[in-house]
Amino acid sequence: MSIDYKSAGVNIEAGEALVDRIKPFVKRTRTPQVLSELGLFGGFYDASFPEFEHPVLVSSTDGVGTKLKVAVMADKHDTVGQCLVNHCVDDILACGARPLFFLDYFATGRLSTDTAADVITGMALACEQNGCALLGGETAEMPSMYADGEYDVAGTIVGVVERSRILNGSRINVGDHLIGLPSTGLHTNGYSLARAALFPKYRIDQHLDELGTSVANALLAVHRSYLNVVMPLLNDDLIHGLSHITGGGIVGNTSRILQPGQRLEIDWNSWELPPIFRVIQQAGQISDDEMRHVFNLGIGMIAVVAEDQVATVLDRWSAEQPVVLGRIASV
């Protein structure tokens, strides 16, 4: 019996149909620096930066973890692509950089053009919102590598920062204050623990009054980008450091940018825990220490700010409901 690639599990025509379907959305992310069309063997980006004296490229690669399991359970795939892009944007923003372009990787066992289109158009939407180009990517169909209906995504972002404005923790001083910006939920971390806690007790589509929505909608809320909120203050030199709160929680991530002899003083009672975290903690009987170690607990980005600039920053961010949650102390 003769076999071909399609009968072996790879549908080239479906991949080509996907490219045609996403092209209009990718095109909307084009910036003047993009010199190529989707479909070439590589993406071209004009790397001249006349507005910079000494431009430094900043890059990061990430995924969204087992948030994808929730997307598959709920059959809702239009947010995880946005989460992926925004997560990467926030990572390089924590270095002081603005995004230039993004590359994605979508892998699955059997390609569903509807699912893949939802995910990738979500990426394109987030790229458009962040002013960066979806420069290219890869769609891989690999039979037997993934369970039916499941997929994985990863992305790489490249941004730019003036060398003299790089944020690497070196400007942080004892006495600086920590100002937190609210998250939109779990963002892209802690989903293995959240699923273990929630799904013996709740259905994915179950509406919970304390959440004001379904479990699925609460868990699949888009990981927010802080670019447009934070960059104006970076431009005005009001921030000494930034911490993107991902896996490892507030302490684990913010400790990464501390200097020798510095430590964090966190007032854990300075903000109210959002409902989704209370539901997870109660469902799994999870300790406070474990919650703080795994989740962002409602704080998605922390700015380290000089004491004499705190009032200015709080005023500039008044619409964001910022929280002064601690300070930098000496060891």
Phi and psi in degrees as GROMACS dihedral restraints (atoms count N, CA, C in turn):
[ dihedral_restraints ]
;  ai    aj    ak    al  type     phi  dphi    fc
    3     4     5     6     1   -78.5    20    10
    4     5     6     7     1   138.7    20    10
    6     7     8     9     1  -120.7    20    10
    7     8     9    10     1   160.9    20    10
    9    10    11    12     1  -134.8    20    10
   10    11    12    13     1  -179.3    20    10
   12    13    14    15     1   -62.1    20    10
   13    14    15    16     1   -38.0    20    10
   15    16    17    18     1   -66.3    20    10
   16    17    18    19     1   -43.8    20    10
   18    19    20    21     1   -69.2    20    10
   19    20    21    22     1   -21.6    20    10
   21    22    23    24     1   -80.9    20    10
   22    23    24    25     1    -7.0    20    10
   24    25    26    27     1   115.0    20    10
   25    26    27    28     1     0.3    20    10
   27    28    29    30     1  -115.5    20    10
   28    29    30    31     1   121.1    20    10
   30    31    32    33     1  -108.1    20    10
   31    32    33    34     1    95.5    20    10
   33    34    35    36     1   -62.6    20    10
   34    35    36    37     1   -37.5    20    10
   36    37    38    39     1   -63.5    20    10
   37    38    39    40     1   -38.2    20    10
   39    40    41    42     1   -64.3    20    10
   40    41    42    43     1   -38.3    20    10
   42    43    44    45     1   -64.1    20    10
   43    44    45    46     1   -41.1    20    10
   45    46    47    48     1   -67.0    20    10
   46    47    48    49     1   -38.0    20    10
   48    49    50    51     1   -64.4    20    10
   49    50    51    52     1   -36.1    20    10
   51    52    53    54     1   -63.8    20    10
   52    53    54    55     1   -45.3    20    10
   54    55    56    57     1   -58.7    20    10
   55    56    57    58     1   -45.2    20    10
   57    58    59    60     1   -61.3    20    10
   58    59    60    61     1   -36.9    20    10
   60    61    62    63     1   -71.1    20    10
   61    62    63    64     1   -34.9    20    10
   63    64    65    66     1   -91.2    20    10
   64    65    66    67     1   -11.9    20    10
   66    67    68    69     1   -53.6    20    10
   67    68    69    70     1   -45.6    20    10
   69    70    71    72     1   -62.1    20    10
   70    71    72    73     1   -34.3    20    10
   72    73    74    75     1   -73.8    20    10
   73    74    75    76     1   -39.9    20    10
   75    76    77    78     1   -65.3    20    10
   76    77    78    79     1   -39.5    20    10
   78    79    80    81     1   -58.8    20    10
   79    80    81    82     1   -33.5    20    10
   81    82    83    84     1   -68.3    20    10
   82    83    84    85     1   -15.8    20    10
   84    85    86    87     1   -89.3    20    10
   85    86    87    88     1    -4.7    20    10
   87    88    89    90     1   -60.4    20    10
   88    89    90    91     1   137.2    20    10
   90    91    92    93     1  -113.6    20    10
   91    92    93    94     1   167.3    20    10
   93    94    95    96     1   -58.6    20    10
   94    95    96    97     1   -20.5    20    10
   96    97    98    99     1   -82.5    20    10
   97    98    99   100     1   -11.8    20    10
   99   100   101   102     1   -77.7    20    10
  100   101   102   103     1   126.2    20    10
  102   103   104   105     1  -114.8    20    10
  103   104   105   106     1    10.4    20    10
  105   106   107   108     1  -135.2    20    10
  106   107   108   109     1   162.4    20    10
  108   109   110   111     1  -102.6    20    10
  109   110   111   112     1   155.2    20    10
  111   112   113   114     1   -62.5    20    10
  112   113   114   115     1   134.9    20    10
  114   115   116   117     1   116.5    20    10
  115   116   117   118     1   -13.8    20    10
  117   118   119   120     1   -76.0    20    10
  118   119   120   121     1   175.4    20    10
  120   121   122   123     1   -76.6    20    10
  121   122   123   124     1   -10.8    20    10
  123   124   125   126     1  -158.8    20    10
  124   125   126   127     1   162.5    20    10
  126   127   128   129     1  -100.8    20    10
  127   128   129   130     1   138.8    20    10
  129   130   131   132     1  -107.3    20    10
  130   131   132   133     1   132.9    20    10
  132   133   134   135     1  -135.6    20    10
  133   134   135   136     1   125.6    20    10
  135   136   137   138     1   -69.9    20    10
  136   137   138   139     1   115.0    20    10
  138   139   140   141     1   -96.5    20    10
  139   140   141   142     1    31.4    20    10
  141   142   143   144     1   -92.1    20    10
  142   143   144   145     1   131.6    20    10
  144   145   146   147     1  -128.9    20    10
  145   146   147   148     1    75.3    20    10
  147   148   149   150     1   -62.9    20    10
  148   149   150   151     1   -22.3    20    10
  150   151   152   153     1   -80.8    20    10
  151   152   153   154     1    -7.2    20    10
  153   154   155   156     1  -106.5    20    10
  154   155   156   157     1   141.0    20    10
  156   157   158   159     1   -79.9    20    10
  157   158   159   160     1   -43.7    20    10
  159   160   161   162     1  -141.0    20    10
  160   161   162   163     1    81.7    20    10
  162   163   164   165     1   -70.2    20    10
  163   164   165   166     1   138.5    20    10
  165   166   167   168     1  -122.5    20    10
  166   167   168   169     1   128.4    20    10
  168   169   170   171     1   -81.3    20    10
  169   170   171   172     1   140.0    20    10
  171   172   173   174     1  -125.8    20    10
  172   173   174   175     1   131.9    20    10
  174   175   176   177     1  -131.4    20    10
  175   176   177   178     1   157.0    20    10
  177   178   179   180     1  -155.8    20    10
  178   179   180   181     1   147.1    20    10
  180   181   182   183     1  -127.2    20    10
  181   182   183   184     1   137.7    20    10
  183   184   185   186     1  -158.2    20    10
  184   185   186   187     1   175.7    20    10
  186   187   188   189     1  -131.9    20    10
  187   188   189   190     1  -164.9    20    10
  189   190   191   192     1  -121.4    20    10
  190   191   192   193     1    11.3    20    10
  192   193   194   195     1    61.0    20    10
  193   194   195   196     1  -147.9    20    10
  195   196   197   198     1   -83.0    20    10
  196   197   198   199     1    12.5    20    10
  198   199   200   201     1   -58.3    20    10
  199   200   201   202     1   -27.7    20    10
  201   202   203   204     1   -63.3    20    10
  202   203   204   205     1   -32.7    20    10
  204   205   206   207     1   -61.7    20    10
  205   206   207   208     1   -39.8    20    10
  207   208   209   210     1   -66.7    20    10
  208   209   210   211     1   -41.7    20    10
  210   211   212   213     1   -59.4    20    10
  211   212   213   214     1   -41.8    20    10
  213   214   215   216     1   -68.3    20    10
  214   215   216   217     1   -43.2    20    10
  216   217   218   219     1   -58.8    20    10
  217   218   219   220     1   -40.9    20    10
  219   220   221   222     1   -87.3    20    10
  220   221   222   223     1    -9.5    20    10
  222   223   224   225     1    51.9    20    10
  223   224   225   226     1    47.1    20    10
  225   226   227   228     1  -133.3    20    10
  226   227   228   229     1   112.4    20    10
  228   229   230   231     1  -122.5    20    10
  229   230   231   232     1     9.6    20    10
  231   232   233   234     1   -90.0    20    10
  232   233   234   235     1    -0.8    20    10
  234   235   236   237     1  -108.3    20    10
  235   236   237   238     1   -28.4    20    10
  237   238   239   240     1   -66.9    20    10
  238   239   240   241     1   -30.1    20    10
  240   241   242   243     1   -66.6    20    10
  241   242   243   244     1   -39.7    20    10
  243   244   245   246     1   -63.2    20    10
  244   245   246   247     1   -41.8    20    10
  246   247   248   249     1   -58.4    20    10
  247   248   249   250     1   -43.0    20    10
  249   250   251   252     1   -61.1    20    10
  250   251   252   253     1   -49.8    20    10
  252   253   254   255     1   -63.4    20    10
  253   254   255   256     1   -47.9    20    10
  255   256   257   258     1   -64.6    20    10
  256   257   258   259     1   -36.1    20    10
  258   259   260   261     1   -59.5    20    10
  259   260   261   262     1   -48.0    20    10
  261   262   263   264     1   -65.5    20    10
  262   263   264   265     1   -39.4    20    10
  264   265   266   267     1   -58.6    20    10
  265   266   267   268     1   -45.4    20    10
  267   268   269   270     1   -66.7    20    10
  268   269   270   271     1   -33.2    20    10
  270   271   272   273     1   -62.1    20    10
  271   272   273   274     1   -47.2    20    10
  273   274   275   276     1   -79.4    20    10
  274   275   276   277     1   -24.3    20    10
  276   277   278   279     1   -60.5    20    10
  277   278   279   280     1   -36.5    20    10
  279   280   281   282     1   -63.8    20    10
  280   281   282   283     1   -14.8    20    10
  282   283   284   285     1   -97.2    20    10
  283   284   285   286     1    -0.9    20    10
  285   286   287   288     1    94.3    20    10
  286   287   288   289     1     5.6    20    10
  288   289   290   291     1   -98.0    20    10
  289   290   291   292     1   150.4    20    10
  291   292   293   294     1  -102.5    20    10
  292   293   294   295     1   146.8    20    10
  294   295   296   297     1   -76.1    20    10
  295   296   297   298     1   147.7    20    10
  297   298   299   300     1  -110.2    20    10
  298   299   300   301     1   -54.9    20    10
  300   301   302   303     1  -151.3    20    10
  301   302   303   304     1   162.2    20    10
  303   304   305   306     1  -132.8    20    10
  304   305   306   307     1   142.7    20    10
  306   307   308   309     1  -125.2    20    10
  307   308   309   310     1   137.5    20    10
  309   310   311   312     1  -119.8    20    10
  310   311   312   313     1   158.1    20    10
  312   313   314   315     1  -132.4    20    10
  313   314   315   316     1   121.8    20    10
  315   316   317   318     1  -121.5    20    10
  316   317   318   319     1   120.8    20    10
  318   319   320   321     1  -127.0    20    10
  319   320   321   322     1   140.9    20    10
  321   322   323   324     1  -152.9    20    10
  322   323   324   325     1   165.8    20    10
  324   325   326   327     1   -80.3    20    10
  325   326   327   328     1   -45.5    20    10
  327   328   329   330     1  -135.1    20    10
  328   329   330   331     1   120.8    20    10
  330   331   332   333     1   -70.7    20    10
  331   332   333   334     1   121.7    20    10
  333   334   335   336     1  -102.7    20    10
  334   335   336   337     1   113.5    20    10
  336   337   338   339     1   -64.0    20    10
  337   338   339   340     1   -32.0    20    10
  339   340   341   342     1   -64.9    20    10
  340   341   342   343     1   -48.6    20    10
  342   343   344   345     1   -63.4    20    10
  343   344   345   346     1   -49.4    20    10
  345   346   347   348     1   -62.1    20    10
  346   347   348   349     1   -38.6    20    10
  348   349   350   351     1   -65.0    20    10
  349   350   351   352     1   -40.3    20    10
  351   352   353   354     1   -60.5    20    10
  352   353   354   355     1   -45.7    20    10
  354   355   356   357     1   -64.5    20    10
  355   356   357   358     1   -48.3    20    10
  357   358   359   360     1   -74.4    20    10
  358   359   360   361     1   -34.3    20    10
  360   361   362   363     1   -67.6    20    10
  361   362   363   364     1   -29.5    20    10
  363   364   365   366     1   -63.1    20    10
  364   365   366   367     1   -41.7    20    10
  366   367   368   369     1   -60.8    20    10
  367   368   369   370     1   -44.6    20    10
  369   370   371   372     1   -62.3    20    10
  370   371   372   373     1   -41.9    20    10
  372   373   374   375     1   -59.8    20    10
  373   374   375   376     1   -46.2    20    10
  375   376   377   378     1   -65.8    20    10
  376   377   378   379     1   -39.0    20    10
  378   379   380   381     1   -59.9    20    10
  379   380   381   382     1   -44.6    20    10
  381   382   383   384     1   -61.0    20    10
  382   383   384   385     1   -43.7    20    10
  384   385   386   387     1   -66.0    20    10
  385   386   387   388     1   -29.2    20    10
  387   388   389   390     1   -95.5    20    10
  388   389   390   391     1     1.2    20    10
  390   391   392   393     1    70.8    20    10
  391   392   393   394     1    26.5    20    10
  393   394   395   396     1  -121.1    20    10
  394   395   396   397     1   159.5    20    10
  396   397   398   399     1   -92.7    20    10
  397   398   399   400     1   137.5    20    10
  399   400   401   402     1   -83.5    20    10
  400   401   402   403     1    93.3    20    10
  402   403   404   405     1   -80.9    20    10
  403   404   405   406     1   -23.9    20    10
  405   406   407   408     1   173.5    20    10
  406   407   408   409     1  -177.2    20    10
  408   409   410   411     1   178.7    20    10
  409   410   411   412     1  -172.1    20    10
  411   412   413   414     1  -140.6    20    10
  412   413   414   415     1   132.8    20    10
  414   415   416   417     1  -113.3    20    10
  415   416   417   418     1   118.0    20    10
  417   418   419   420     1  -115.8    20    10
  418   419   420   421     1   125.0    20    10
  420   421   422   423     1  -106.9    20    10
  421   422   423   424     1   114.5    20    10
  423   424   425   426     1  -131.3    20    10
  424   425   426   427     1    90.1    20    10
  426   427   428   429     1   -56.2    20    10
  427   428   429   430     1   140.1    20    10
  429   430   431   432     1    78.5    20    10
  430   431   432   433     1    -9.1    20    10
  432   433   434   435     1   -83.5    20    10
  433   434   435   436     1   -28.3    20    10
  435   436   437   438     1  -131.1    20    10
  436   437   438   439     1   146.6    20    10
  438   439   440   441     1   -63.2    20    10
  439   440   441   442     1   153.4    20    10
  441   442   443   444     1   -57.3    20    10
  442   443   444   445     1   128.5    20    10
  444   445   446   447     1    90.5    20    10
  445   446   447   448     1    -9.6    20    10
  447   448   449   450     1   -97.6    20    10
  448   449   450   451     1   160.8    20    10
  450   451   452   453     1  -157.1    20    10
  451   452   453   454     1   169.8    20    10
  453   454   455   456     1  -134.8    20    10
  454   455   456   457     1   151.1    20    10
  456   457   458   459     1  -134.5    20    10
  457   458   459   460     1   148.3    20    10
  459   460   461   462     1  -146.7    20    10
  460   461   462   463     1   160.0    20    10
  462   463   464   465     1  -148.8    20    10
  463   464   465   466     1   152.3    20    10
  465   466   467   468     1  -123.7    20    10
  466   467   468   469     1   132.1    20    10
  468   469   470   471     1  -118.3    20    10
  469   470   471   472     1   146.9    20    10
  471   472   473   474     1  -126.9    20    10
  472   473   474   475     1   130.2    20    10
  474   475   476   477     1  -132.2    20    10
  475   476   477   478     1  -174.7    20    10
  477   478   479   480     1  -141.0    20    10
  478   479   480   481     1   145.5    20    10
  480   481   482   483     1  -144.7    20    10
  481   482   483   484     1   145.6    20    10
  483   484   485   486     1   -65.3    20    10
  484   485   486   487     1   133.8    20    10
  486   487   488   489     1   -55.6    20    10
  487   488   489   490     1   -39.4    20    10
  489   490   491   492     1   -72.0    20    10
  490   491   492   493     1   -11.4    20    10
  492   493   494   495     1  -110.1    20    10
  493   494   495   496     1    11.4    20    10
  495   496   497   498     1   -61.2    20    10
  496   497   498   499     1   135.9    20    10
  498   499   500   501     1  -100.2    20    10
  499   500   501   502     1   113.8    20    10
  501   502   503   504     1  -135.8    20    10
  502   503   504   505     1    12.5    20    10
  504   505   506   507     1    94.4    20    10
  505   506   507   508     1   -11.8    20    10
  507   508   509   510     1   -68.2    20    10
  508   509   510   511     1   -18.1    20    10
  510   511   512   513     1   -95.1    20    10
  511   512   513   514     1    -2.4    20    10
  513   514   515   516     1   -75.5    20    10
  514   515   516   517     1   134.6    20    10
  516   517   518   519     1  -124.4    20    10
  517   518   519   520     1   151.9    20    10
  519   520   521   522     1   -58.7    20    10
  520   521   522   523     1   133.5    20    10
  522   523   524   525     1   100.8    20    10
  523   524   525   526     1   -16.5    20    10
  525   526   527   528     1   -62.6    20    10
  526   527   528   529     1   150.1    20    10
  528   529   530   531     1  -101.6    20    10
  529   530   531   532     1   155.5    20    10
  531   532   533   534     1  -105.2    20    10
  532   533   534   535     1   119.7    20    10
  534   535   536   537     1  -116.2    20    10
  535   536   537   538     1   119.4    20    10
  537   538   539   540     1   -97.5    20    10
  538   539   540   541     1   143.4    20    10
  540   541   542   543     1  -107.3    20    10
  541   542   543   544     1   137.1    20    10
  543   544   545   546     1   -61.9    20    10
  544   545   546   547     1   146.1    20    10
  546   547   548   549     1   -89.0    20    10
  547   548   549   550     1   174.1    20    10
  549   550   551   552     1  -107.3    20    10
  550   551   552   553     1    25.9    20    10
  552   553   554   555     1   128.6    20    10
  553   554   555   556     1  -145.1    20    10
  555   556   557   558     1   -72.2    20    10
  556   557   558   559     1   -14.8    20    10
  558   559   560   561     1    59.9    20    10
  559   560   561   562     1  -112.4    20    10
  561   562   563   564     1  -130.2    20    10
  562   563   564   565     1    26.4    20    10
  564   565   566   567     1  -137.0    20    10
  565   566   567   568     1   149.1    20    10
  567   568   569   570     1    90.1    20    10
  568   569   570   571     1    10.4    20    10
  570   571   572   573     1   -72.8    20    10
  571   572   573   574     1   -26.4    20    10
  573   574   575   576     1   -65.6    20    10
  574   575   576   577     1   -43.2    20    10
  576   577   578   579     1   -69.0    20    10
  577   578   579   580     1   -41.7    20    10
  579   580   581   582     1   -61.8    20    10
  580   581   582   583     1   -42.5    20    10
  582   583   584   585     1   -66.6    20    10
  583   584   585   586     1   -40.5    20    10
  585   586   587   588     1   -63.6    20    10
  586   587   588   589     1   -33.5    20    10
  588   589   590   591     1   -79.2    20    10
  589   590   591   592     1   -41.0    20    10
  591   592   593   594     1   -86.1    20    10
  592   593   594   595     1   -41.4    20    10
  594   595   596   597     1   -84.1    20    10
  595   596   597   598     1    -9.8    20    10
  597   598   599   600     1   -71.7    20    10
  598   599   600   601     1   -19.7    20    10
  600   601   602   603     1  -107.9    20    10
  601   602   603   604     1   -35.4    20    10
  603   604   605   606     1  -121.8    20    10
  604   605   606   607     1   154.6    20    10
  606   607   608   609     1   -84.4    20    10
  607   608   609   610     1   153.7    20    10
  609   610   611   612     1   -62.0    20    10
  610   611   612   613     1   -33.6    20    10
  612   613   614   615     1   -96.0    20    10
  613   614   615   616     1     8.8    20    10
  615   616   617   618     1   -74.4    20    10
  616   617   618   619     1   130.6    20    10
  618   619   620   621     1   -82.8    20    10
  619   620   621   622     1   129.9    20    10
  621   622   623   624     1  -115.9    20    10
  622   623   624   625     1   125.7    20    10
  624   625   626   627     1   -58.9    20    10
  625   626   627   628     1   -37.9    20    10
  627   628   629   630     1   -67.0    20    10
  628   629   630   631     1   -22.0    20    10
  630   631   632   633     1   -92.0    20    10
  631   632   633   634     1   -25.2    20    10
  633   634   635   636     1    74.2    20    10
  634   635   636   637     1    12.4    20    10
  636   637   638   639     1  -163.4    20    10
  637   638   639   640     1  -173.8    20    10
  639   640   641   642     1   -81.0    20    10
  640   641   642   643     1   162.3    20    10
  642   643   644   645     1   -58.6    20    10
  643   644   645   646     1   -42.4    20    10
  645   646   647   648     1   -60.0    20    10
  646   647   648   649     1   -48.5    20    10
  648   649   650   651     1   -63.8    20    10
  649   650   651   652     1   -38.0    20    10
  651   652   653   654     1   -66.1    20    10
  652   653   654   655     1   -41.4    20    10
  654   655   656   657     1   -75.8    20    10
  655   656   657   658     1   -27.6    20    10
  657   658   659   660     1   -97.6    20    10
  658   659   660   661     1    10.4    20    10
  660   661   662   663     1   -54.7    20    10
  661   662   663   664     1   141.6    20    10
  663   664   665   666     1   -69.3    20    10
  664   665   666   667     1   129.3    20    10
  666   667   668   669     1   -58.5    20    10
  667   668   669   670     1   116.9    20    10
  669   670   671   672     1   -77.9    20    10
  670   671   672   673     1   150.4    20    10
  672   673   674   675     1   -92.4    20    10
  673   674   675   676     1   136.5    20    10
  675   676   677   678     1  -102.4    20    10
  676   677   678   679     1     6.6    20    10
  678   679   680   681     1   -55.7    20    10
  679   680   681   682     1   -53.6    20    10
  681   682   683   684     1   -72.7    20    10
  682   683   684   685     1   -18.4    20    10
  684   685   686   687     1   -84.6    20    10
  685   686   687   688     1   -39.3    20    10
  687   688   689   690     1   -88.4    20    10
  688   689   690   691     1   -38.4    20    10
  690   691   692   693     1   -58.2    20    10
  691   692   693   694     1   -39.2    20    10
  693   694   695   696     1   -59.6    20    10
  694   695   696   697     1   -34.5    20    10
  696   697   698   699     1   -76.0    20    10
  697   698   699   700     1   -31.9    20    10
  699   700   701   702     1   -64.1    20    10
  700   701   702   703     1   -42.0    20    10
  702   703   704   705     1   -62.3    20    10
  703   704   705   706     1   -28.9    20    10
  705   706   707   708     1   -94.5    20    10
  706   707   708   709     1    10.0    20    10
  708   709   710   711     1    58.8    20    10
  709   710   711   712     1    43.4    20    10
  711   712   713   714     1  -102.0    20    10
  712   713   714   715     1    -1.8    20    10
  714   715   716   717     1  -124.0    20    10
  715   716   717   718     1   128.8    20    10
  717   718   719   720     1   -89.2    20    10
  718   719   720   721     1   -25.2    20    10
  720   721   722   723     1  -166.0    20    10
  721   722   723   724     1   158.1    20    10
  723   724   725   726     1  -135.0    20    10
  724   725   726   727     1   140.5    20    10
  726   727   728   729     1  -126.9    20    10
  727   728   729   730     1   119.6    20    10
  729   730   731   732     1   -87.4    20    10
  730   731   732   733     1   118.2    20    10
  732   733   734   735     1   -86.8    20    10
  733   734   735   736     1   100.8    20    10
  735   736   737   738     1  -120.7    20    10
  736   737   738   739     1  -144.6    20    10
  738   739   740   741     1   -59.6    20    10
  739   740   741   742     1   131.7    20    10
  741   742   743   744     1   108.3    20    10
  742   743   744   745     1   -12.1    20    10
  744   745   746   747     1    71.2    20    10
  745   746   747   748     1  -167.4    20    10
  747   748   749   750     1   -64.2    20    10
  748   749   750   751     1   -48.0    20    10
  750   751   752   753     1   -69.9    20    10
  751   752   753   754     1   -46.3    20    10
  753   754   755   756     1   -60.2    20    10
  754   755   756   757     1   -39.7    20    10
  756   757   758   759     1   -81.4    20    10
  757   758   759   760     1   -43.0    20    10
  759   760   761   762     1   -70.6    20    10
  760   761   762   763     1   -28.6    20    10
  762   763   764   765     1   -63.1    20    10
  763   764   765   766     1   -23.7    20    10
  765   766   767   768     1   -64.3    20    10
  766   767   768   769     1   -24.8    20    10
  768   769   770   771     1  -105.7    20    10
  769   770   771   772     1     4.9    20    10
  771   772   773   774     1   -75.3    20    10
  772   773   774   775     1   154.5    20    10
  774   775   776   777     1   -97.5    20    10
  775   776   777   778     1   161.3    20    10
  777   778   779   780     1   -53.6    20    10
  778   779   780   781     1   136.8    20    10
  780   781   782   783     1    88.1    20    10
  781   782   783   784     1     2.3    20    10
  783   784   785   786     1  -112.2    20    10
  784   785   786   787     1   151.4    20    10
  786   787   788   789     1  -145.0    20    10
  787   788   789   790     1   167.5    20    10
  789   790   791   792     1   -96.5    20    10
  790   791   792   793     1   138.4    20    10
  792   793   794   795     1  -115.5    20    10
  793   794   795   796     1   110.6    20    10
  795   796   797   798     1  -110.6    20    10
  796   797   798   799     1   130.8    20    10
  798   799   800   801     1   -97.2    20    10
  799   800   801   802     1    99.2    20    10
  801   802   803   804     1   -71.5    20    10
  802   803   804   805     1    -8.2    20    10
  804   805   806   807     1   -99.9    20    10
  805   806   807   808     1     7.9    20    10
  807   808   809   810     1   -82.2    20    10
  808   809   810   811     1    -7.3    20    10
  810   811   812   813     1  -145.4    20    10
  811   812   813   814     1   160.5    20    10
  813   814   815   816     1   -91.6    20    10
  814   815   816   817     1   132.9    20    10
  816   817   818   819     1   -66.1    20    10
  817   818   819   820     1   125.5    20    10
  819   820   821   822     1   -61.2    20    10
  820   821   822   823     1   153.2    20    10
  822   823   824   825     1   -55.4    20    10
  823   824   825   826     1   -38.6    20    10
  825   826   827   828     1   -60.7    20    10
  826   827   828   829     1   -34.2    20    10
  828   829   830   831     1   -74.6    20    10
  829   830   831   832     1   -35.0    20    10
  831   832   833   834     1   -65.5    20    10
  832   833   834   835     1   -40.5    20    10
  834   835   836   837     1   -63.5    20    10
  835   836   837   838     1   -45.1    20    10
  837   838   839   840     1   -62.0    20    10
  838   839   840   841     1   -46.8    20    10
  840   841   842   843     1   -62.4    20    10
  841   842   843   844     1   -43.3    20    10
  843   844   845   846     1   -69.1    20    10
  844   845   846   847     1   -40.6    20    10
  846   847   848   849     1   -64.6    20    10
  847   848   849   850     1   -37.3    20    10
  849   850   851   852     1  -100.5    20    10
  850   851   852   853     1     0.8    20    10
  852   853   854   855     1    49.4    20    10
  853   854   855   856     1    50.7    20    10
  855   856   857   858     1   -89.7    20    10
  856   857   858   859     1   138.7    20    10
  858   859   860   861     1   -70.2    20    10
  859   860   861   862     1   157.4    20    10
  861   862   863   864     1   -59.5    20    10
  862   863   864   865     1   -41.8    20    10
  864   865   866   867     1   -61.5    20    10
  865   866   867   868     1   -41.4    20    10
  867   868   869   870     1   -69.4    20    10
  868   869   870   871     1   -39.8    20    10
  870   871   872   873     1   -59.0    20    10
  871   872   873   874     1   -45.1    20    10
  873   874   875   876     1   -67.6    20    10
  874   875   876   877     1   -29.2    20    10
  876   877   878   879     1   -77.6    20    10
  877   878   879   880     1   -29.4    20    10
  879   880   881   882     1  -101.0    20    10
  880   881   882   883     1   -42.3    20    10
  882   883   884   885     1  -107.7    20    10
  883   884   885   886     1   163.1    20    10
  885   886   887   888     1   -80.0    20    10
  886   887   888   889     1   -16.4    20    10
  888   889   890   891     1    57.7    20    10
  889   890   891   892     1    28.5    20    10
  891   892   893   894     1    98.1    20    10
  892   893   894   895     1     1.1    20    10
  894   895   896   897     1  -118.5    20    10
  895   896   897   898     1   112.1    20    10
  897   898   899   900     1   -95.9    20    10
  898   899   900   901     1   -25.3    20    10
  900   901   902   903     1  -147.0    20    10
  901   902   903   904     1   137.5    20    10
  903   904   905   906     1  -120.3    20    10
  904   905   906   907     1   128.9    20    10
  906   907   908   909     1  -102.6    20    10
  907   908   909   910     1   135.6    20    10
  909   910   911   912     1   -97.5    20    10
  910   911   912   913     1   121.5    20    10
  912   913   914   915     1  -132.0    20    10
  913   914   915   916     1   139.6    20    10
  915   916   917   918     1   -60.5    20    10
  916   917   918   919     1   146.4    20    10
  918   919   920   921     1   -56.3    20    10
  919   920   921   922     1   -38.7    20    10
  921   922   923   924     1   -78.5    20    10
  922   923   924   925     1    -0.6    20    10
  924   925   926   927     1  -111.3    20    10
  925   926   927   928     1    -1.0    20    10
  927   928   929   930     1   -60.2    20    10
  928   929   930   931     1   -46.9    20    10
  930   931   932   933     1   -61.7    20    10
  931   932   933   934     1   -39.3    20    10
  933   934   935   936     1   -64.3    20    10
  934   935   936   937     1   -45.3    20    10
  936   937   938   939     1   -65.7    20    10
  937   938   939   940     1   -43.2    20    10
  939   940   941   942     1   -61.6    20    10
  940   941   942   943     1   -37.8    20    10
  942   943   944   945     1   -67.6    20    10
  943   944   945   946     1   -42.7    20    10
  945   946   947   948     1   -65.1    20    10
  946   947   948   949     1   -30.5    20    10
  948   949   950   951     1  -104.0    20    10
  949   950   951   952     1    19.6    20    10
  951   952   953   954     1   -56.3    20    10
  952   953   954   955     1   -34.0    20    10
  954   955   956   957     1   -74.3    20    10
  955   956   957   958     1   -11.6    20    10
  957   958   959   960     1   -95.5    20    10
  958   959   960   961     1    -2.7    20    10
  960   961   962   963     1    56.1    20    10
  961   962   963   964     1    56.2    20    10
  963   964   965   966     1   -70.5    20    10
  964   965   966   967     1   158.9    20    10
  966   967   968   969     1  -129.0    20    10
  967   968   969   970     1   126.0    20    10
  969   970   971   972     1   -83.1    20    10
  970   971   972   973     1   107.2    20    10
  972   973   974   975     1  -111.2    20    10
  973   974   975   976     1     2.9    20    10
  975   976   977   978     1   164.7    20    10
  976   977   978   979     1  -164.6    20    10
  978   979   980   981     1  -151.8    20    10
  979   980   981   982     1   170.6    20    10
  981   982   983   984     1   -93.4    20    10
  982   983   984   985     1   123.7    20    10
  984   985   986   987     1  -116.3    20    10
  985   986   987   988     1   168.9    20    10
  987   988   989   990     1   -88.2    20    10
  988   989   990   991     1   151.8    20    10
